[in-house]
Each structure stands twice: as structure tokens, then as C-alpha cells.
């Protein structure tokens, strides 16, 4: 009865060296999987993803306390102008502003589509606002960003008294695509292929309970080895020929 009440615990040991040897024997699977995933990622980035192009315009933030004609500008004036950049960014992505941009540019799109195409930020924390439009047509991106450069100063002058914007640099047609990054997609595909294949091989090695040699028995089970059956049908031609000739002699 006391033996029945004894609680037994089962332990599962993981042989790291066994896993590493198993992966090394299947290293060709890892290499092939990495190459295959890299090729698939390259093809996906090259032929399936639509290329994106961008165009950027720069506008200088101005208010009533200073102008570009002055030779010196105080730090407080610069701080005020930099704070206005954030306000102007909010006004830029306003529905009324972007709808006016769509109307003037004549581009057939909705407000939500243009909203996600437009990005605005201060240049190196200065009073210069950089507006960037990214879409699948480089000429359309240039048209939209230059239309914004026309509409936004008008909107600013109507909403904020004494404030204005001056166009520093208009957007140009940029035929160099900004996305997708084909090399990065290829690298990610290679890493994913290697990682997935290694994970699969680790799982397979942990589920492999085949007895490969006497060392495996000694490490896995607490039993002595009483006998060992020789490999009469060895892989080498010498072993096989010896076995075949002995059979002939026995007959």
C-alpha cells in the first residue's frame, strides 16, 4: 500500500548535442529553406508590391513678430515659430485642407486616401516644415505636394492671425522609389527560412526516439547492455561482399 501511495515524477531530458548533430546532418534543409524563402521574398517585393514614390516641399513658418527681412531673430521668436510648426501640421491634415487640395489638384481620390499619403515634420527641430506626399505615381506625388504648398499658407493666414508660411522649396518629380526595399525583404525572407527550418528540425529531433547506438541507451535508460547485434548488411561493399561469400560457403 505504501508503494502505491508513492508519487512518481517523470522527467524529460533534452540532449543539446543530439539536437545540434541532428541539425548538422540536415544542414542542407536549412540552407535550401533559407534560399527558397529569400527568392520568394525577392519575387514578392519585386513583382507584387506596388512601388511608392515621394515628393517633398519645404515651407518656412513665419509670424507677426518677425520676418525674413530682419537680420537677427531672437531665440524666443524661433521657439514660437517651432511651436507653430506642430499647429500647422494639424491644420495641414485637416479634412477641409486636404479636400481643397484634392479639388485644386484634380486628382481622383478621397480624403482618407490622401491623409495617409501626407507626412509633415520640422526639419532638424527648426522653423522649417517639410511636407512629403508618397503614392504610386511620382508625378501625382509632386502635383499633390505643390498643391499643398499653395493651399496651406492660405489656410494658415485665415485661421491664425498674424501668421503665415513662405515656400522655401517646391516638390519635384522623383522617379526613385522609396519602397519596397527589395534587399531588406530578401534578407528577412532568408532569416525566416533559416529560422523556420531550424525550429522544425529541433521539434523533429526531440520527437526522434530511435535507438541509434549504445551510448544513447546508457544516457537515456538505466539499463545495462547485454548484447550488441553486428551490422551484417553494412553500407560498405567490403562488409556486404564478406556476408554474401559466407552465405555461399555455407550452402
Backbone bond lengths (Angstrom), bond angles and torsions (degrees), N, CA, C in turn:
res aa  C-N    CA-C-N  psi(-1)  N-CA   C-N-CA  omega(-1)  CA-C   N-CA-C  phi
1 X - - - 1.460 - - 1.525 110.24 -
2 X 1.326 115.43 -38.43 1.461 117.45 -178.26 1.524 110.52 -67.58
3 X 1.334 115.67 -34.65 1.450 118.24 178.65 1.505 112.03 -66.38
4 X 1.361 115.84 -33.22 1.465 118.94 -179.95 1.512 111.42 -69.41
5 X 1.334 116.34 -28.23 1.461 119.63 -177.15 1.531 112.62 -83.32
6 X 1.324 115.66 -10.27 1.465 118.35 179.99 1.519 109.52 -70.99
7 X 1.327 116.74 127.89 1.452 122.02 -179.17 1.525 109.70 -86.54
8 X 1.289 114.23 127.74 1.459 119.73 178.78 1.518 109.84 -100.14
9 X 1.309 115.58 142.66 1.448 121.49 178.73 1.518 109.39 -118.38
10 X 1.326 115.01 136.53 1.449 120.63 179.59 1.519 108.98 -103.92
11 X 1.304 115.44 135.04 1.455 121.19 179.91 1.528 108.92 -117.77
12 X 1.329 114.28 141.79 1.461 119.42 178.37 1.521 107.53 -115.25
13 X 1.327 115.81 113.86 1.462 120.74 -178.09 1.521 109.85 -93.63
14 X 1.319 115.29 137.72 1.460 121.46 178.66 1.522 108.65 -106.74
15 X 1.293 115.66 119.43 1.460 121.52 179.63 1.524 108.26 -91.43
16 X 1.328 116.48 103.51 1.455 121.14 -177.43 1.523 111.00 -63.33
17 X 1.318 116.19 -41.91 1.459 119.67 -178.94 1.527 111.33 -64.43
18 X 1.332 115.71 -36.99 1.465 119.01 176.70 1.525 110.69 -62.99
19 X 1.339 116.47 -41.35 1.467 120.56 179.50 1.522 110.51 -65.20
20 X 1.339 116.68 -43.52 1.455 120.24 -179.58 1.530 111.63 -64.78
21 X 1.323 115.56 -41.13 1.469 118.56 178.23 1.527 110.96 -65.20
22 X 1.322 115.40 -37.65 1.464 119.79 179.56 1.527 110.39 -64.67
23 X 1.332 116.42 -42.87 1.470 120.52 179.00 1.527 110.62 -66.12
24 X 1.353 116.13 -40.03 1.457 119.51 -179.02 1.527 111.52 -64.25
25 X 1.329 116.85 -37.26 1.459 119.96 177.45 1.528 111.53 -66.43
26 X 1.345 116.43 -28.60 1.461 121.84 179.70 1.524 111.84 -104.83
27 X 1.322 116.93 25.79 1.464 119.90 -176.01 1.519 111.80 -61.41
28 X 1.317 117.13 -27.76 1.455 120.36 178.30 1.525 111.01 -65.00
29 X 1.335 116.23 -30.30 1.464 119.97 176.63 1.527 110.21 -67.23
30 X 1.331 116.44 -41.38 1.470 120.98 179.11 1.520 110.45 -63.17
31 X 1.337 116.37 -46.01 1.463 120.33 -178.78 1.527 110.92 -64.92
32 X 1.320 116.59 -44.93 1.458 120.57 -179.46 1.524 111.78 -63.85
33 X 1.343 116.86 -40.30 1.463 120.61 179.06 1.524 111.21 -64.94
34 X 1.343 116.04 -41.54 1.458 119.25 178.31 1.517 112.21 -62.94
35 X 1.334 116.63 -44.27 1.468 120.42 179.52 1.524 110.73 -65.12
36 X 1.324 116.88 -42.37 1.466 120.69 -179.19 1.524 111.44 -62.83
37 X 1.327 117.35 -45.73 1.463 120.72 179.32 1.523 111.19 -67.05
38 X 1.319 117.89 -35.34 1.466 120.81 177.39 1.524 110.88 -64.85
39 X 1.327 117.01 -41.44 1.466 121.16 178.19 1.526 110.62 -65.04
40 X 1.327 116.51 -42.23 1.468 120.20 178.95 1.529 110.89 -64.04
41 X 1.332 116.93 -42.66 1.462 120.35 179.23 1.527 111.08 -65.86
42 X 1.325 116.75 -39.67 1.466 120.93 177.25 1.529 110.83 -62.00
43 X 1.330 116.60 -45.61 1.457 120.06 178.62 1.519 112.75 -64.55
44 X 1.335 115.82 -38.35 1.465 119.99 179.38 1.530 110.88 -64.33
45 X 1.343 116.39 -44.79 1.465 120.33 -178.91 1.522 112.06 -70.31
46 X 1.333 116.76 -30.87 1.463 120.54 -175.23 1.521 112.90 -84.40
47 X 1.327 117.43 -41.75 1.454 120.14 -169.87 1.534 114.56 -110.83
48 X 1.318 118.38 -17.72 1.471 119.85 -174.81 1.522 111.86 -106.27
49 X 1.326 118.26 -46.54 1.463 120.92 -178.68 1.527 109.81 -72.54
50 X 1.318 115.86 132.26 1.463 121.21 179.07 1.523 110.21 -74.13
51 X 1.330 118.48 126.76 1.478 120.55 179.56 1.526 111.23 -64.00
52 X 1.317 115.90 145.84 1.458 122.67 179.75 1.528 110.06 -117.27
53 X 1.333 114.89 141.52 1.461 121.82 179.90 1.524 108.87 -126.45
54 X 1.307 116.29 152.80 1.460 120.01 -177.41 1.521 110.95 -133.41
55 X 1.321 114.30 156.45 1.454 122.05 175.78 1.522 107.51 -141.20
56 X 1.331 116.67 139.58 1.460 121.53 -173.46 1.521 111.20 -124.67
57 X 1.325 115.59 136.16 1.468 122.81 173.18 1.528 108.33 -120.22
58 X 1.322 117.19 146.71 1.457 122.44 -179.73 1.521 110.46 -116.95
59 X 1.335 115.27 134.90 1.459 121.23 -179.48 1.518 109.58 -127.75
60 X 1.320 115.85 140.72 1.461 121.89 -178.81 1.521 109.50 -96.24
61 X 1.317 117.17 126.75 1.460 122.67 -178.72 1.520 109.27 -81.34
62 X 1.336 116.60 129.75 1.454 121.69 -177.22 1.529 108.95 -133.08
63 X 1.331 116.32 148.91 1.459 119.55 172.72 1.517 109.83 -136.97
64 X 1.305 117.58 -178.81 1.455 122.21 -171.85 1.521 113.07 -69.99
65 X 1.348 117.69 -17.79 1.458 119.80 -174.89 1.515 113.17 -81.05
66 X 1.363 117.03 -16.52 1.450 118.63 178.12 1.511 109.16 -154.33
67 X 1.294 116.64 166.80 1.459 122.49 179.17 1.514 108.89 -144.72
68 X 1.314 115.31 171.98 1.458 120.05 -179.29 1.523 112.58 -71.98
69 X 1.362 117.38 -14.41 1.459 120.51 -178.50 1.523 111.85 -79.21
70 X 1.344 117.22 -15.18 1.455 119.50 -179.23 1.525 110.74 -78.04
71 X 1.334 114.97 145.42 1.454 119.77 -178.07 1.524 111.98 -83.01
72 X 1.330 118.10 -25.45 1.458 121.05 -179.03 1.517 109.74 -133.64
73 X 1.334 115.32 140.70 1.460 121.90 -179.00 1.518 107.43 -128.43
74 X 1.319 116.41 129.68 1.453 120.64 -177.55 1.517 110.58 -73.70
75 X 1.359 115.97 161.50 1.466 121.12 -179.79 1.522 111.27 -65.83
76 X 1.327 117.68 -33.04 1.468 120.43 178.63 1.518 110.88 -66.30
77 X 1.321 116.54 -35.55 1.460 120.01 178.35 1.525 110.65 -68.47
78 X 1.326 116.32 -38.86 1.457 119.42 177.30 1.523 111.74 -66.22
79 X 1.330 116.63 -38.99 1.461 120.87 178.40 1.516 110.71 -63.58
80 X 1.331 116.56 -41.13 1.457 120.75 178.53 1.525 110.76 -64.35
81 X 1.341 115.99 -40.09 1.463 119.45 179.37 1.526 111.31 -66.82
82 X 1.341 116.93 -39.99 1.464 120.49 179.26 1.518 111.79 -65.07
83 X 1.329 117.46 -35.75 1.459 120.08 177.54 1.519 111.19 -69.02
84 X 1.340 115.94 -29.91 1.458 119.36 178.07 1.532 111.76 -70.04
85 X 1.329 117.11 -25.11 1.460 120.61 179.11 1.520 110.58 -58.20
86 X 1.316 117.67 -41.99 1.467 121.09 178.94 1.516 110.81 -65.59
87 X 1.323 116.14 -39.95 1.464 120.14 178.44 1.521 110.32 -64.88
88 X 1.313 116.54 -42.69 1.456 120.28 179.95 1.524 111.69 -64.79
89 X 1.318 116.21 -33.23 1.465 119.76 178.07 1.526 111.17 -64.46
90 X 1.316 116.70 -39.89 1.466 121.02 177.23 1.520 110.37 -64.70
91 X 1.328 116.33 -43.40 1.470 120.03 179.65 1.530 110.07 -65.84
92 X 1.330 116.72 -35.43 1.464 120.44 -179.91 1.513 111.54 -59.98
93 X 1.333 118.08 -46.07 1.459 121.53 -175.62 1.518 112.51 -88.42
94 X 1.337 115.99 12.42 1.457 120.94 175.53 1.528 110.19 -69.15
95 X 1.325 116.12 149.74 1.464 120.53 -177.40 1.532 112.08 -59.64
96 X 1.337 116.36 -42.12 1.462 119.98 -178.46 1.524 111.44 -62.91
97 X 1.338 116.20 -42.47 1.465 120.10 -179.13 1.521 111.51 -65.22
98 X 1.319 117.01 -48.75 1.455 120.09 -176.92 1.529 112.13 -69.62
99 X 1.322 117.30 -33.68 1.472 119.16 175.19 1.528 111.04 -64.03
100 X 1.333 116.62 -37.01 1.460 120.11 176.52 1.527 110.73 -67.38
101 X 1.324 116.91 -36.60 1.465 120.63 176.45 1.520 110.80 -63.35
102 X 1.322 116.60 -43.71 1.476 120.91 178.52 1.521 110.48 -62.53
103 X 1.332 116.07 -40.97 1.469 120.39 -178.58 1.525 111.33 -65.16
104 X 1.326 117.56 -45.43 1.463 120.63 -177.45 1.523 112.74 -72.71
105 X 1.307 116.34 -35.71 1.467 119.09 -178.32 1.519 112.33 -75.85
106 X 1.328 116.33 -24.99 1.458 120.24 -178.77 1.518 113.66 76.65
107 X 1.317 117.05 12.63 1.467 121.27 179.37 1.520 109.55 -79.88
108 X 1.316 116.26 135.35 1.457 121.60 -178.62 1.530 109.54 -85.36
109 X 1.322 116.42 93.56 1.451 121.59 176.66 1.519 109.57 -157.54
110 X 1.326 115.71 169.72 1.460 121.26 -179.83 1.527 110.19 -102.35
111 X 1.327 114.36 167.39 1.463 120.26 -178.86 1.521 111.39 -59.99
112 X 1.342 117.12 -43.64 1.462 120.18 -178.17 1.528 111.79 -62.00
113 X 1.341 116.52 -35.67 1.465 119.27 179.41 1.529 110.97 -67.00
114 X 1.329 116.92 -45.48 1.461 120.62 -178.92 1.525 111.23 -69.51
115 X 1.322 116.78 -32.04 1.469 120.69 -178.40 1.527 110.99 -57.34
116 X 1.327 116.99 -43.81 1.464 120.56 -178.01 1.529 112.59 -81.56
117 X 1.330 117.03 -9.78 1.464 120.16 176.06 1.522 112.49 -85.08
118 X 1.330 117.06 -21.46 1.459 121.73 -172.20 1.518 110.44 -97.98
119 X 1.325 115.59 133.86 1.466 123.06 172.99 1.522 108.48 -132.45
120 X 1.326 115.70 140.86 1.462 120.84 -179.75 1.523 109.45 -139.67
121 X 1.323 115.81 140.13 1.464 120.65 179.64 1.517 109.03 -160.60
122 X 1.349 115.05 158.03 1.455 120.00 177.07 1.523 109.77 -75.60
123 X 1.312 116.27 143.06 1.461 121.41 -179.97 1.527 108.88 -84.81
124 X 1.333 115.59 110.62 1.472 122.15 178.47 1.532 112.08 51.78
125 X 1.341 116.03 41.34 1.456 122.60 177.60 1.534 112.19 58.52
126 X 1.323 115.94 33.85 1.459 120.84 176.75 1.525 108.99 -103.15
127 X 1.326 115.41 -173.41 1.464 120.93 179.34 1.521 111.98 -89.00
128 X 1.339 117.05 10.73 1.459 122.01 177.63 1.524 109.14 -95.14
129 X 1.327 115.88 128.46 1.459 122.31 -179.06 1.522 109.21 -102.51
130 X 1.329 116.12 123.63 1.470 121.81 177.35 1.521 108.80 -100.83
131 X 1.328 116.49 122.61 1.459 122.83 179.41 1.523 108.07 -111.15
132 X 1.323 116.75 125.50 1.468 122.00 -177.37 1.519 109.74 -124.07
133 X 1.326 116.23 133.59 1.459 122.70 175.35 1.522 107.78 -116.07
134 X 1.326 117.06 129.65 1.460 122.78 -178.87 1.519 109.59 -122.86
135 X 1.332 116.71 125.62 1.466 121.46 177.63 1.524 108.82 -154.03
136 X 1.326 116.74 -176.04 1.456 120.70 -175.31 1.521 113.80 -86.04
137 X 1.337 117.95 2.25 1.460 122.58 179.53 1.526 108.60 -127.82
138 X 1.332 119.55 116.30 1.464 120.54 -177.01 1.526 113.06 -63.79
139 X 1.342 117.75 -36.60 1.466 120.45 179.48 1.529 110.58 -69.37
140 X 1.317 116.39 -37.49 1.469 120.36 178.27 1.518 110.96 -67.44
141 X 1.331 117.18 -38.57 1.464 120.54 177.36 1.518 110.78 -62.53
142 X 1.327 117.09 -40.87 1.469 121.26 178.54 1.521 110.66 -66.11
143 X 1.318 117.09 -42.80 1.460 121.25 179.60 1.525 111.63 -61.65
144 X 1.313 116.46 -44.38 1.466 120.75 -177.81 1.526 111.58 -66.88
145 X 1.342 117.34 -44.14 1.462 119.03 -176.62 1.532 110.83 -68.62
146 X 1.333 118.12 -34.53 1.465 120.42 177.23 1.531 111.31 -72.59
147 X 1.319 116.56 -31.05 1.463 119.53 174.74 1.522 110.57 -68.29
148 X 1.322 116.19 -37.72 1.471 120.15 175.53 1.519 110.14 -62.09
149 X 1.340 116.44 -40.40 1.462 120.40 179.09 1.522 112.39 -63.15
150 X 1.326 117.23 -22.18 1.466 121.20 176.10 1.525 112.05 -87.78
151 X 1.328 116.19 -41.17 1.465 120.71 -174.00 1.522 112.02 -77.59
152 X 1.327 117.81 -42.37 1.460 121.08 -173.82 1.531 113.60 -60.65
153 X 1.349 120.76 -46.37 1.470 118.68 177.48 1.523 113.39 -58.72
154 X 1.334 117.39 -35.83 1.460 120.66 178.09 1.527 110.90 -65.67
155 X 1.312 115.58 -43.07 1.463 120.16 178.56 1.522 111.14 -64.82
156 X 1.325 117.26 -41.24 1.465 121.36 -179.13 1.527 110.87 -62.51
157 X 1.331 116.73 -45.18 1.470 120.39 -178.10 1.524 112.15 -64.79
158 X 1.337 117.44 -27.93 1.466 120.65 178.98 1.529 112.05 -81.43
159 X 1.334 117.01 -31.79 1.469 120.07 -174.23 1.518 111.40 -89.92
160 X 1.326 118.53 -45.06 1.463 122.56 -175.79 1.524 109.00 -109.79
161 X 1.328 117.13 115.21 1.461 121.84 -179.51 1.528 110.64 -66.56
162 X 1.306 115.45 134.98 1.455 121.07 176.21 1.507 114.88 76.86
163 X 1.330 118.09 6.23 1.467 120.87 179.77 1.521 109.41 -115.91
164 X 1.301 114.55 150.55 1.461 119.98 -179.20 1.520 109.16 -155.99
165 X 1.327 114.63 174.44 1.463 121.15 177.37 1.519 108.82 -134.25
166 X 1.328 114.65 144.99 1.450 121.31 178.10 1.528 108.43 -120.65
167 X 1.323 116.10 131.87 1.458 120.32 -179.94 1.520 109.19 -73.59
168 X 1.326 116.21 119.55 1.459 121.83 178.70 1.525 110.67 -89.31
169 X 1.321 116.46 -42.88 1.462 121.00 -177.05 1.517 108.84 -149.91
170 X 1.322 116.80 127.51 1.457 121.12 178.12 1.532 110.50 -83.32
171 X 1.318 113.90 161.60 1.451 118.69 178.53 1.518 111.60 -76.76
172 X 1.327 115.69 153.52 1.457 122.23 177.86 1.521 109.31 -124.72
173 X 1.320 115.93 162.70 1.461 120.81 178.33 1.528 108.56 -75.34
174 X 1.324 116.00 115.00 1.463 121.98 -178.68 1.521 108.72 -109.44
175 X 1.333 116.06 111.04 1.464 120.51 -176.74 1.526 112.83 -88.53
176 X 1.329 116.86 1.10 1.471 120.19 177.02 1.528 108.14 -87.30
177 X 1.316 117.26 119.73 1.454 120.42 -176.24 1.526 111.00 -71.59
178 X 1.313 115.00 143.15 1.468 121.00 -179.90 1.525 111.34 -95.30
179 X 1.310 117.78 -17.23 1.461 121.86 176.78 1.531 108.05 -159.03
180 X 1.340 118.27 154.78 1.466 126.06 0.73 1.530 112.08 -82.01
181 X 1.327 115.09 159.35 1.461 121.83 175.09 1.528 107.72 -86.32
182 X 1.338 115.93 99.79 1.465 120.51 -173.17 1.525 111.52 -63.16
183 X 1.313 117.34 -41.53 1.467 119.59 -179.07 1.524 111.30 -63.76
184 X 1.332 116.67 -38.97 1.465 119.19 179.47 1.528 110.80 -68.01
185 X 1.325 117.21 -41.62 1.463 119.92 176.72 1.523 110.43 -60.01
186 X 1.330 116.89 -41.54 1.468 120.53 -179.95 1.517 111.34 -64.56
187 X 1.328 117.17 -42.31 1.464 120.85 178.53 1.525 111.45 -63.73
188 X 1.328 116.07 -42.91 1.475 119.60 179.06 1.528 110.23 -63.78
189 X 1.336 116.88 -41.60 1.464 120.12 177.71 1.517 112.09 -61.17
190 X 1.343 116.89 -41.36 1.466 121.10 178.06 1.524 111.19 -62.19
191 X 1.321 116.49 -46.06 1.466 119.95 -179.34 1.526 111.34 -65.28
192 X 1.335 116.96 -41.08 1.466 119.73 179.18 1.526 111.13 -63.91
193 X 1.342 116.42 -41.67 1.461 119.42 179.10 1.518 112.24 -61.57
194 X 1.331 116.24 -43.92 1.467 120.15 178.51 1.525 110.60 -65.48
195 X 1.329 116.56 -45.03 1.463 120.40 -177.19 1.527 111.90 -63.81
196 X 1.320 116.72 -45.79 1.469 120.25 -178.87 1.525 110.76 -63.74
197 X 1.339 116.70 -43.44 1.469 119.28 -179.27 1.524 111.44 -65.60
198 X 1.327 117.77 -38.15 1.464 120.47 178.51 1.529 110.35 -65.53
199 X 1.332 117.17 -42.82 1.470 120.40 178.68 1.530 110.83 -60.51
200 X 1.334 116.20 -44.11 1.467 120.05 179.37 1.526 110.79 -63.23
201 X 1.326 117.31 -41.97 1.466 120.34 -179.84 1.528 111.51 -67.44
202 X 1.321 117.46 -36.31 1.468 120.11 177.01 1.520 110.34 -63.20
203 X 1.322 116.73 -43.78 1.473 120.42 178.77 1.522 110.67 -63.58
204 X 1.320 116.23 -42.71 1.465 119.72 179.32 1.524 111.28 -64.20
205 X 1.325 117.08 -39.98 1.471 119.75 -179.78 1.519 111.61 -67.53
206 X 1.339 117.39 -34.63 1.466 120.50 178.92 1.519 111.75 -72.48
207 X 1.330 117.29 -25.53 1.461 121.04 178.56 1.525 112.49 -90.51
208 X 1.325 116.18 -5.86 1.468 120.47 -179.62 1.531 109.41 -80.74
209 X 1.326 116.33 106.17 1.466 121.06 179.53 1.529 112.14 -106.60
210 X 1.303 117.12 21.23 1.464 121.65 179.23 1.530 110.11 -71.73
211 X 1.326 116.70 138.21 1.459 121.67 177.68 1.524 108.13 -84.00
212 X 1.336 116.15 109.55 1.464 121.01 -176.14 1.526 112.37 -91.17
213 X 1.321 118.34 -35.33 1.461 120.83 -178.46 1.518 109.27 -157.98
214 X 1.338 115.88 176.73 1.455 120.22 -177.88 1.525 112.24 -69.02
215 X 1.319 116.15 -27.01 1.464 119.26 178.82 1.526 110.91 -64.28
216 X 1.323 115.87 -36.17 1.467 119.91 178.22 1.526 110.98 -63.76
217 X 1.346 117.04 -39.30 1.467 120.55 -179.63 1.523 110.55 -66.80
218 X 1.328 116.13 -43.45 1.461 119.72 -178.10 1.527 112.06 -64.36
219 X 1.337 116.96 -35.82 1.450 120.04 -179.04 1.521 112.83 -80.88
220 X 1.330 116.32 -29.47 1.458 119.53 -173.32 1.521 112.64 -93.99
221 X 1.325 116.65 -39.95 1.456 120.56 -175.06 1.536 109.78 -119.57
222 X 1.304 115.03 150.91 1.465 120.92 179.49 1.525 109.66 -94.64
223 X 1.337 115.95 56.79 1.454 121.39 -179.51 1.524 109.24 -128.64
224 X 1.328 117.40 144.34 1.475 119.53 176.45 1.524 110.81 -79.54
225 X 1.318 117.26 155.73 1.458 122.58 177.64 1.526 107.98 -93.78
226 X 1.322 116.25 117.22 1.453 121.59 -177.60 1.521 112.74 -90.15
227 X 1.328 116.49 -32.00 1.463 118.63 -177.66 1.518 108.91 -156.47
228 X 1.334 114.71 160.37 1.451 121.61 178.99 1.515 108.76 -134.05
229 X 1.310 117.37 124.78 1.463 122.49 -179.50 1.514 109.00 -85.69
230 X 1.320 119.45 122.25 1.476 121.00 -179.84 1.514 110.75 -69.87
231 X 1.307 115.32 154.22 1.459 121.69 178.69 1.525 108.62 -85.36
232 X 1.335 115.96 91.12 1.457 120.71 -177.37 1.524 112.12 -70.54
233 X 1.305 115.84 -30.40 1.468 120.04 177.27 1.519 108.17 -102.75
234 X 1.321 116.53 67.25 1.456 120.68 -178.73 1.509 111.31 -69.42
235 X 1.343 114.38 168.62 1.459 119.68 -179.38 1.519 112.57 -76.08
236 X 1.335 117.46 -25.59 1.466 119.04 -176.91 1.525 110.37 -79.47
237 X 1.320 115.03 153.17 1.462 120.00 -179.66 1.524 112.21 -67.18
238 X 1.338 116.85 -28.91 1.463 121.51 -178.29 1.515 111.04 -64.74
239 X 1.326 116.12 -46.45 1.467 119.64 179.98 1.509 110.90 -65.28
240 X 1.297 115.98 -43.20 1.458 118.63 -177.54 1.529 111.44 -66.77
241 X 1.314 117.84 -39.77 1.464 121.03 179.06 1.519 111.45 -65.40
242 X 1.313 117.84 -39.54 1.458 122.10 178.98 1.509 109.85 -63.05
243 X 1.302 116.29 -43.47 1.465 119.95 -179.50 1.518 110.70 -66.28
244 X 1.300 116.57 -40.13 1.462 120.74 -178.77 1.534 110.87 -67.19
245 X 1.328 117.68 -39.36 1.445 121.60 -178.99 1.526 110.91 -70.42
246 X 1.286 118.84 -38.05 1.458 121.76 177.34 1.503 110.62 -63.26
247 X 1.321 116.69 -37.40 1.457 119.22 177.57 1.524 111.76 -63.27
248 X 1.325 114.53 -38.40 1.462 118.27 178.86 1.530 110.22 -66.58
249 X 1.320 117.96 -40.00 1.453 121.52 179.82 1.515 111.23 -66.70
250 X 1.343 117.30 -36.01 1.449 119.37 178.57 1.505 111.18 -65.38
251 X 1.341 115.69 -38.79 1.445 118.18 177.95 1.517 110.96 -66.86
